[in-house]
Amino acid sequence: QTLQSGPARDAAADLVATELASQNPAQAVSWAESIGTPELRNTRLEDVAAAWLKTDPSAARAWLASANLPAETKTRLLAQ
C-alpha cells in the first residue's frame, strides 16, 4: 500500500486481490478497488465476484448490489 500510484502498484494490488479471492473475498475486493487502471480493476473485481458467488452467494450478491461495475457485468455475474 505504500507504492506510488501507477502500473507497479496496480500490478501488486492485482496480485494481492487474486491471492485473496478464494480465502477472503471482501478483502480481495478492497484491493481490487484500489487498482487505478479501470479495465484491470473491473476485470479483477469480476473475477473476485465470481469466486465469491461460489463460496458465499448471499454476501457476494449484497456486495454486487452496490458495486461500481458496469450493469451488464453485474447481470452476467448474477446469472451464474
Number of C-alpha atoms within 10 A of each C-alpha: 9 5 11 9 13 11 13 11 17 21 15 16 24 23 15 15 27 20 14 17 23 16 13 13 25 19 15 25 24 13 24 28 21 16 24 16 14 11 10 16 21 18 15 24 29 20 18 25 28 20 17 24 19 12 14 12 15 12 14 22 17 10 15 21 12 9 16 12 16 9 12 9 15 18 11 11 17 16 7 8
